[in-house]
Amino acid sequence: MSRSTSAGPAAPPRPGTGAQAGGELAVQVRAARKTFERPVLDGVDLAIHAGEFVALLGASGSGKTTLLRILAGLEAADDGAVWVPPTRTVVFQEPRLVPSQKVWRNVVVGQRGGRGAREAARAALAEVGLAEWADAWPSTLSGGQAQRVALARALVREPRLLLLDEPFAALDALTRIRMRELIGEHCARHRPAVLLVTHDVDEAVVLADRAVVLTDGRISLDRPIGLPRPRAVGDPGFAQARRLLLEELGVHESRQAEGPIPGTTENGKPVDARETPGFTT
């Protein structure tokens, strides 16, 4: 694990410590702060284990993308400490393909060339169902296909940390569902640590092992989803998990199910993760 930025004395994380003891830590953030015109991150603590999928939710301006950019090495925290693995990659909302390069070359852009580059690109494209498009030009791809190429570009690097910055936001509803399934299959197969930044609560419940909510630059909720996989919107418990996250985000729906939502008190108030055994912030 490499140390991205640090302020003050802090020891690197040890395997088996953090959000869910028992697995090796891939990411640890301690007391991270970042200020632009106003504080964007205000003492954020976050741990992600190898193979763990974490969804990061929050209103616009809550600090989600800033935290992701710090983990990606695109921004530096003003204060605090951040440890990340040396192999990490980002899938952005836009595919960011090079128009003048064929699809397979876009997959290995920035990588060492050589005899194996084309084969590696084809293997990654096969994983996302685009092997036959290796010699196509980006201009011939649909939006969903272009985003799958961006995912293949991430896969070929075999990252220990996969950062997803609202990668489905620009896609139509059906393509978005297919991309969710593809991401879920990839993560189950390769087991990287994943941080997904999203505004979509359903997306978080379908994909994530844990959901983290940022509110005004601080983590206000950090809890496991706790539903069996594969998941669908109509599954038992899905609506309750969805409602809890929506309420933490300030959106209140009428309740159809009886009894308190899991992770809440009897009066329905969301449990503060920082005050609950087993939760970390």
C-alpha positions as CSV (number, residue, x, y, z in Angstrom):
1,M,0.0,0.0,0.0
2,S,1.4,3.4,-0.9
3,R,1.0,6.5,1.1
4,S,-0.7,9.2,-1.1
5,T,-0.6,12.1,1.3
6,S,0.1,12.5,5.0
7,A,0.1,15.2,7.7
8,G,1.2,14.5,11.2
9,P,2.3,11.1,12.7
10,A,0.3,8.1,11.5
11,A,1.2,4.5,11.1
12,P,0.2,2.6,7.9
13,P,-2.8,0.4,8.3
14,R,-2.4,-3.2,9.2
15,P,-4.2,-6.1,7.5
16,G,-7.3,-7.1,9.3
17,T,-8.1,-3.6,10.7
18,G,-10.6,-1.1,9.7
19,A,-14.2,-1.2,8.5
20,Q,-14.6,-5.0,8.5
21,A,-11.9,-6.7,10.5
22,G,-10.7,-10.0,9.0
23,G,-9.6,-8.8,5.5
24,E,-6.6,-6.9,4.1
25,L,-7.0,-3.2,3.9
26,A,-6.8,-1.8,0.4
27,V,-7.6,1.9,1.3
28,Q,-7.4,3.9,4.5
29,V,-8.2,7.6,4.9
30,R,-7.6,9.3,8.2
31,A,-8.9,12.8,9.1
32,A,-8.8,13.9,5.5
33,R,-9.5,17.6,4.9
34,K,-9.8,19.6,1.7
35,T,-10.9,23.2,1.3
36,F,-11.6,25.2,-1.9
37,E,-13.7,28.3,-1.4
38,R,-15.2,26.4,1.6
39,P,-14.4,23.2,3.4
40,V,-15.3,20.2,1.1
41,L,-13.9,17.4,3.2
42,D,-13.9,17.9,7.0
43,G,-12.0,15.2,8.8
44,V,-13.1,12.1,6.7
45,D,-12.1,8.6,7.9
46,L,-12.7,5.7,5.6
47,A,-11.4,2.1,5.2
48,I,-12.0,-0.2,2.3
49,H,-10.9,-3.8,2.3
50,A,-9.6,-5.8,-0.6
51,G,-12.5,-7.2,-2.5
52,E,-15.0,-4.8,-0.8
53,F,-17.4,-2.8,-2.9
54,V,-18.3,0.6,-1.2
55,A,-20.9,3.0,-2.7
56,L,-20.4,6.7,-1.8
57,L,-23.5,8.8,-1.8
58,G,-24.3,12.4,-1.1
59,A,-25.9,15.5,-2.4
60,S,-24.1,17.6,-5.0
61,G,-21.2,19.5,-3.3
62,S,-21.0,17.0,-0.4
63,G,-17.4,16.0,-1.3
64,K,-17.9,12.7,-3.0
65,T,-15.9,13.4,-6.2
66,T,-13.2,15.3,-4.3
67,L,-12.6,12.2,-2.1
68,L,-12.5,10.0,-5.2
69,R,-10.0,12.3,-6.9
70,I,-7.8,12.2,-3.8
71,L,-7.8,8.4,-3.9
72,A,-7.0,8.5,-7.6
73,G,-4.1,10.9,-7.0
74,L,-5.7,13.7,-9.0
75,E,-6.0,15.9,-5.9
76,A,-4.1,16.1,-2.7
77,A,-5.7,16.4,0.7
78,D,-4.8,19.6,2.6
79,D,-4.5,17.6,5.8
80,G,-4.8,14.0,7.1
81,A,-3.4,10.8,5.7
82,V,-4.4,8.6,2.8
83,W,-3.0,5.1,1.9
84,V,-3.9,3.5,-1.4
85,P,-2.6,0.5,-3.4
86,P,-0.1,1.2,-6.1
87,T,-2.3,-0.2,-8.8
88,R,-5.5,1.9,-9.1
89,T,-7.6,3.1,-12.0
90,V,-10.7,5.3,-12.6
91,V,-13.7,4.9,-14.8
92,F,-15.3,8.3,-15.3
93,Q,-18.8,9.3,-16.4
94,E,-17.5,10.0,-19.9
95,P,-15.5,7.2,-21.7
96,R,-12.7,9.5,-22.6
97,L,-11.6,7.5,-25.7
98,V,-9.0,8.7,-28.1
99,P,-10.9,9.2,-31.5
100,S,-7.7,8.6,-33.6
101,Q,-7.0,5.2,-32.0
102,K,-8.7,2.0,-32.7
103,V,-10.7,0.4,-29.8
104,W,-8.0,-2.1,-28.8
105,R,-5.4,0.7,-28.7
106,N,-7.7,2.7,-26.4
107,V,-7.8,-0.2,-24.0
108,V,-4.0,-0.3,-23.6
109,V,-3.3,3.4,-24.0
110,G,-0.6,4.5,-21.6
111,Q,0.6,0.8,-21.2
112,R,3.8,-0.7,-22.5
113,G,3.4,-1.8,-26.1
114,G,4.8,-5.0,-27.5
115,R,3.5,-8.3,-28.8
116,G,1.3,-8.9,-25.8
117,A,-0.6,-5.6,-25.8
118,R,-3.1,-6.5,-28.5
119,E,-3.8,-9.9,-26.9
120,A,-4.3,-8.3,-23.5
121,A,-6.6,-5.7,-25.0
122,R,-8.7,-8.4,-26.7
123,A,-8.9,-10.4,-23.5
124,A,-10.2,-7.3,-21.6
125,L,-12.7,-6.5,-24.4
126,A,-13.9,-10.1,-24.4
127,E,-14.7,-9.7,-20.7
128,V,-17.0,-6.8,-21.5
129,G,-18.5,-8.5,-24.6
130,L,-16.7,-6.4,-27.2
131,A,-14.0,-8.7,-28.6
132,E,-15.4,-8.3,-32.1
133,W,-15.0,-4.5,-31.9
134,A,-11.3,-4.5,-31.2
135,D,-10.4,-3.0,-34.6
136,A,-13.3,-0.6,-34.7
137,W,-13.0,3.2,-34.3
138,P,-14.5,4.9,-31.3
139,S,-16.9,7.0,-33.5
140,T,-18.7,3.8,-34.5
141,L,-19.6,2.8,-30.9
142,S,-22.8,3.5,-29.0
143,G,-22.6,5.3,-25.7
144,G,-22.9,2.0,-23.8
145,Q,-20.3,0.3,-25.9
146,A,-17.9,3.2,-25.4
147,Q,-18.3,3.0,-21.6
148,R,-17.6,-0.8,-21.8
149,V,-14.4,0.0,-23.6
150,A,-13.6,2.4,-20.7
151,L,-14.2,-0.5,-18.3
152,A,-12.0,-2.8,-20.4
153,R,-9.3,-0.2,-20.1
154,A,-9.6,-0.4,-16.3
155,L,-9.6,-4.2,-16.3
156,V,-6.4,-4.6,-18.4
157,R,-4.5,-2.8,-15.6
158,E,-5.6,-5.4,-13.0
159,P,-6.1,-2.7,-10.4
160,R,-6.3,-3.4,-6.7
161,L,-8.5,-0.3,-6.4
162,L,-11.2,0.5,-8.9
163,L,-12.7,4.0,-8.7
164,L,-16.0,4.5,-10.4
165,D,-17.1,8.2,-10.8
166,E,-20.8,7.9,-11.7
167,P,-19.9,5.7,-14.7
168,F,-23.5,5.0,-15.7
169,A,-25.0,8.5,-15.3
170,A,-25.0,9.4,-19.0
171,L,-26.4,6.0,-20.2
172,D,-30.1,5.2,-20.9
173,A,-32.0,3.1,-18.4
174,L,-31.6,-0.3,-20.1
175,T,-27.9,0.2,-20.8
176,R,-27.4,1.3,-17.3
177,I,-28.9,-1.9,-16.0
178,R,-26.6,-4.0,-18.2
179,M,-23.6,-2.0,-17.1
180,R,-24.4,-2.5,-13.5
181,E,-24.6,-6.3,-14.1
182,L,-21.2,-6.2,-15.9
183,I,-19.6,-4.3,-13.1
184,G,-21.0,-6.7,-10.6
185,E,-19.7,-9.7,-12.5
186,H,-16.3,-8.2,-12.9
187,C,-15.9,-7.3,-9.2
188,A,-17.1,-10.8,-8.2
189,R,-14.5,-12.4,-10.5
190,H,-11.5,-10.2,-9.9
191,R,-12.2,-8.9,-6.3
192,P,-10.7,-5.4,-6.4
193,A,-11.5,-2.9,-3.8
194,V,-14.1,-0.6,-5.3
195,L,-15.4,2.9,-4.5
196,L,-18.4,3.9,-6.5
197,V,-19.5,7.5,-6.5
198,T,-23.2,7.7,-7.3
199,H,-26.4,9.7,-6.8
200,D,-28.5,6.6,-7.5
201,V,-29.6,4.9,-4.3
202,D,-30.9,1.8,-6.2
203,E,-27.5,1.4,-7.8
204,A,-25.8,1.5,-4.4
205,V,-28.2,-1.1,-2.9
206,V,-27.8,-3.4,-6.0
207,L,-24.0,-3.3,-6.2
208,A,-22.4,-2.4,-2.9
209,D,-21.3,-4.3,0.2
210,R,-21.4,-1.0,2.2
211,A,-23.0,2.3,1.6
212,V,-21.4,5.5,2.9
213,V,-23.2,8.8,2.9
214,L,-21.3,12.1,2.9
215,T,-23.1,15.1,4.3
216,D,-21.4,18.5,4.2
217,G,-17.9,17.0,4.0
218,R,-18.4,14.4,6.8
219,I,-19.5,10.8,6.8
220,S,-23.0,10.8,8.3
221,L,-23.7,7.1,7.7
222,D,-21.5,4.0,7.0
223,R,-23.3,0.7,7.1
224,P,-23.3,-2.7,5.3
225,I,-26.1,-3.4,2.8
226,G,-26.5,-6.9,4.2
227,L,-28.7,-8.4,1.4
228,P,-28.0,-11.7,-0.4
229,R,-26.7,-11.6,-4.0
230,P,-27.8,-11.3,-6.7
231,R,-30.1,-8.4,-5.8
232,A,-33.1,-6.9,-7.6
233,V,-35.3,-4.0,-6.8
234,G,-38.2,-6.3,-5.9
235,D,-36.2,-8.4,-3.4
236,P,-37.3,-8.5,0.3
237,G,-35.4,-5.9,2.3
238,F,-34.4,-3.9,-0.8
239,A,-37.1,-1.2,-0.2
240,Q,-36.0,-0.9,3.5
241,A,-32.4,-0.5,2.6
242,R,-33.3,2.0,-0.1
243,R,-35.5,4.0,2.3
244,L,-32.8,4.2,5.0
245,L,-30.4,5.7,2.5
246,L,-32.9,8.1,1.1
247,E,-33.8,9.3,4.5
248,E,-30.1,9.9,5.3
249,L,-30.0,11.9,2.1
250,G,-33.0,14.0,3.2
251,V,-35.6,12.3,1.0
252,H,-38.6,10.8,2.9
253,E,-41.0,8.3,1.4
254,S,-44.2,6.9,2.8
255,R,-43.5,3.6,4.6
256,Q,-45.4,0.5,3.5
257,A,-43.6,-2.1,5.6
258,E,-44.3,-2.6,9.2
259,G,-41.7,-2.3,11.9
260,P,-38.5,-0.2,12.0
261,I,-36.1,-0.1,9.1
262,P,-33.0,-2.2,9.7
263,G,-30.3,0.0,11.1
264,T,-32.8,2.4,12.7
265,T,-34.2,2.9,16.2
266,E,-37.7,2.0,17.0
267,N,-39.0,5.5,16.1
268,G,-37.4,5.2,12.7
269,K,-34.5,7.5,13.3
270,P,-31.4,6.4,11.3
271,V,-28.7,5.0,13.6
272,D,-25.5,7.1,13.6
273,A,-22.8,4.8,12.3
274,R,-20.2,6.4,14.5
275,E,-22.2,5.3,17.6
276,T,-22.9,1.8,16.5
277,P,-20.6,-1.2,17.2
278,G,-19.4,-2.8,14.0
279,F,-19.6,0.5,12.0
280,T,-16.7,2.7,11.1
281,T,-16.5,6.1,9.7
